[in-house]
Each structure stands twice: as structure tokens, then as C-alpha cells.
Amino acid sequence: MTTLQINEELASSFSIEVTEQMVEQYAEVSGDYNPIHLQKEAAVKVGFPDKIAHGMLGMGISTRLLAPYLNENRMITSYQTRFTAPLIVGETLHISGTVFEKTNEHAVIKFTGATDKIVFEGTCIIRFVA
């Protein structure tokens, strides 16, 4: 099991291109067919340079950062995200995190999702159970 140490940058940081297919599949499973996610013209009309990904898609992708640190004795009990900029379809999303706090009961992870700008940042609590 991978250890968690205070101020440690998580080794599981990763980058992934957010594709049209991902956005279309997310629209299908979520039922969110807002045209700004699926039609460039709609996105441009409201001020975006191109289609934007669903915020929750980016948040869902970011949970992959934590997978190496979870098992039957470690579970996510809180996951909060603040969106700071749009995630444009076709951009590469870089996910990274740092252990902010650790006790015998839990670890607090601060994470970011960024392209050429930070698009979201958040905090996650991983609870340790016996």
C-alpha cells in the first residue's frame, strides 16, 4: 500500500486529454446535453472559445489521482471541488495533489486540475479504518 506523508506530492499525478468522445459519453450518462458542451457555436455564442467539458467530468477524472491510496481500509469520505475556469474540449488536463494533513484517522489531500490555467482545485479526505 502506498504511504501518505505530510507535504508529499502524490506520485499518482497524471495528464489526460479531454476528448469530444469523453464529453459526449458524459452527456449521455448524466443527461446534461447543454449545447455549450456539445456544439462549438453555442459555446462561442456565450463567450467560450470552444466547447467546454462538464465540470463534474473533470472532477470525476481527478479521482484517479487517489486510486493507488485506497483499499478496504482507506476510503474517501469527503470530496470538495471549486471550479475556477472552463475546461475546453481538446485541452490536456494535468491532475496533481499534495498531502496537506495526516492523523491516525485520516489524510487530507489538496488537489488541482490545470491546463495552461487552474480549472479546479479541491480537498479530499481519506479516512483510515481498522
C-alpha positions as a Markdown table, in Angstrom:
| # | Residue | x | y | z |
|---|---|---|---|---|
| 1 | Met | 0.0 | 0.0 | 0.0 |
| 2 | Thr | 1.3 | 3.4 | -0.9 |
| 3 | Thr | 2.1 | 5.6 | 2.0 |
| 4 | Leu | 0.9 | 9.2 | 2.6 |
| 5 | Gln | 3.3 | 11.7 | 4.2 |
| 6 | Ile | 2.5 | 15.4 | 5.0 |
| 7 | Asn | 3.7 | 17.8 | 2.3 |
| 8 | Glu | 4.3 | 14.8 | -0.1 |
| 9 | Glu | 3.3 | 15.4 | -3.7 |
| 10 | Leu | 1.3 | 12.4 | -4.8 |
| 11 | Ala | 3.2 | 10.1 | -7.2 |
| 12 | Ser | 0.0 | 9.3 | -8.9 |
| 13 | Ser | -0.2 | 12.8 | -10.6 |
| 14 | Phe | -1.2 | 12.4 | -14.3 |
| 15 | Ser | -2.2 | 14.2 | -17.5 |
| 16 | Ile | -5.1 | 13.3 | -19.9 |
| 17 | Glu | -6.5 | 14.9 | -23.0 |
| 18 | Val | -10.2 | 15.7 | -22.5 |
| 19 | Thr | -11.7 | 14.5 | -25.8 |
| 20 | Glu | -15.0 | 15.1 | -27.6 |
| 21 | Gln | -15.9 | 11.4 | -27.1 |
| 22 | Met | -15.4 | 11.8 | -23.3 |
| 23 | Val | -17.7 | 14.8 | -23.2 |
| 24 | Glu | -20.3 | 13.1 | -25.4 |
| 25 | Gln | -20.3 | 10.0 | -23.2 |
| 26 | Tyr | -20.6 | 12.1 | -20.0 |
| 27 | Ala | -23.5 | 13.9 | -21.5 |
| 28 | Glu | -25.2 | 10.6 | -22.3 |
| 29 | Val | -24.7 | 9.1 | -18.8 |
| 30 | Ser | -25.5 | 12.4 | -16.9 |
| 31 | Gly | -28.4 | 13.6 | -19.1 |
| 32 | Asp | -26.7 | 17.0 | -19.4 |
| 33 | Tyr | -27.0 | 17.9 | -23.1 |
| 34 | Asn | -26.4 | 21.6 | -22.6 |
| 35 | Pro | -25.2 | 22.8 | -26.1 |
| 36 | Ile | -22.1 | 24.6 | -24.6 |
| 37 | His | -20.7 | 21.1 | -24.1 |
| 38 | Leu | -21.6 | 19.6 | -27.5 |
| 39 | Gln | -21.8 | 22.5 | -30.0 |
| 40 | Lys | -19.0 | 24.9 | -30.7 |
| 41 | Glu | -21.4 | 27.6 | -32.0 |
| 42 | Ala | -23.4 | 27.5 | -28.7 |
| 43 | Ala | -20.2 | 27.8 | -26.6 |
| 44 | Val | -18.8 | 30.7 | -28.7 |
| 45 | Lys | -22.2 | 32.5 | -28.5 |
| 46 | Val | -21.9 | 32.7 | -24.7 |
| 47 | Gly | -18.2 | 33.7 | -24.7 |
| 48 | Phe | -16.2 | 30.5 | -24.6 |
| 49 | Pro | -13.5 | 29.9 | -27.3 |
| 50 | Asp | -14.8 | 26.3 | -28.0 |
| 51 | Lys | -17.0 | 23.6 | -26.4 |
| 52 | Ile | -16.4 | 23.2 | -22.7 |
| 53 | Ala | -16.3 | 19.9 | -20.7 |
| 54 | His | -18.8 | 19.3 | -17.9 |
| 55 | Gly | -17.2 | 20.4 | -14.6 |
| 56 | Met | -18.2 | 17.1 | -13.0 |
| 57 | Leu | -16.4 | 15.2 | -15.8 |
| 58 | Gly | -13.2 | 16.9 | -14.8 |
| 59 | Met | -13.9 | 16.2 | -11.1 |
| 60 | Gly | -14.6 | 12.6 | -11.9 |
| 61 | Ile | -11.4 | 12.2 | -13.8 |
| 62 | Ser | -9.5 | 13.7 | -10.9 |
| 63 | Thr | -10.5 | 10.8 | -8.6 |
| 64 | Arg | -8.0 | 8.6 | -10.5 |
| 65 | Leu | -5.3 | 10.5 | -8.5 |
| 66 | Leu | -6.4 | 8.8 | -5.3 |
| 67 | Ala | -6.9 | 5.2 | -6.5 |
| 68 | Pro | -3.4 | 4.0 | -5.5 |
| 69 | Tyr | -4.1 | 5.2 | -1.9 |
| 70 | Leu | -7.4 | 3.4 | -1.4 |
| 71 | Asn | -8.3 | -0.1 | -0.3 |
| 72 | Glu | -10.8 | -1.8 | 2.1 |
| 73 | Asn | -9.1 | 0.1 | 5.0 |
| 74 | Arg | -8.9 | 3.5 | 3.3 |
| 75 | Met | -11.9 | 5.3 | 1.8 |
| 76 | Ile | -12.9 | 8.7 | 0.5 |
| 77 | Thr | -15.3 | 10.4 | 3.0 |
| 78 | Ser | -15.3 | 13.9 | 1.6 |
| 79 | Tyr | -14.5 | 15.3 | -1.9 |
| 80 | Gln | -14.9 | 19.0 | -2.5 |
| 81 | Thr | -14.1 | 20.9 | -5.7 |
| 82 | Arg | -14.2 | 24.6 | -6.6 |
| 83 | Phe | -14.3 | 25.3 | -10.4 |
| 84 | Thr | -12.1 | 28.3 | -11.3 |
| 85 | Ala | -12.1 | 28.3 | -15.1 |
| 86 | Pro | -13.7 | 26.4 | -18.0 |
| 87 | Leu | -12.1 | 23.2 | -19.3 |
| 88 | Ile | -12.0 | 23.4 | -23.1 |
| 89 | Val | -12.6 | 20.2 | -25.0 |
| 90 | Gly | -9.3 | 19.1 | -26.5 |
| 91 | Glu | -7.1 | 20.5 | -23.8 |
| 92 | Thr | -4.8 | 18.4 | -21.7 |
| 93 | Leu | -5.8 | 18.2 | -18.1 |
| 94 | His | -3.0 | 17.9 | -15.5 |
| 95 | Ile | -4.1 | 16.5 | -12.1 |
| 96 | Ser | -1.8 | 16.7 | -9.1 |
| 97 | Gly | -2.2 | 16.6 | -5.4 |
| 98 | Thr | -0.3 | 17.0 | -2.1 |
| 99 | Val | -0.9 | 15.6 | 1.4 |
| 100 | Phe | -1.9 | 18.6 | 3.4 |
| 101 | Glu | -2.6 | 16.9 | 6.8 |
| 102 | Lys | -2.4 | 13.4 | 8.2 |
| 103 | Thr | -3.5 | 11.9 | 11.5 |
| 104 | Asn | -4.0 | 8.3 | 12.6 |
| 105 | Glu | -7.6 | 8.6 | 11.4 |
| 106 | His | -7.4 | 10.4 | 8.1 |
| 107 | Ala | -5.4 | 12.2 | 5.5 |
| 108 | Val | -6.4 | 15.5 | 3.8 |
| 109 | Ile | -5.3 | 15.8 | 0.2 |
| 110 | Lys | -5.3 | 19.1 | -1.7 |
| 111 | Phe | -5.5 | 18.7 | -5.5 |
| 112 | Thr | -5.6 | 20.8 | -8.6 |
| 113 | Gly | -6.7 | 20.3 | -12.2 |
| 114 | Ala | -4.9 | 22.5 | -14.7 |
| 115 | Thr | -4.4 | 23.2 | -18.3 |
| 116 | Asp | -2.5 | 26.4 | -19.0 |
| 117 | Lys | -4.5 | 27.7 | -16.1 |
| 118 | Ile | -6.0 | 26.1 | -13.0 |
| 119 | Val | -9.5 | 24.9 | -13.9 |
| 120 | Phe | -10.4 | 23.4 | -10.5 |
| 121 | Glu | -9.0 | 22.9 | -7.1 |
| 122 | Gly | -10.2 | 20.8 | -4.2 |
| 123 | Thr | -9.8 | 18.9 | -1.0 |
| 124 | Cys | -10.4 | 15.3 | -0.3 |
| 125 | Ile | -10.4 | 13.4 | 3.0 |
| 126 | Ile | -9.3 | 9.8 | 3.0 |
| 127 | Arg | -10.4 | 8.0 | 6.2 |
| 128 | Phe | -8.4 | 5.1 | 7.6 |
| 129 | Val | -10.5 | 2.3 | 9.1 |
| 130 | Ala | -9.3 | -0.7 | 11.1 |
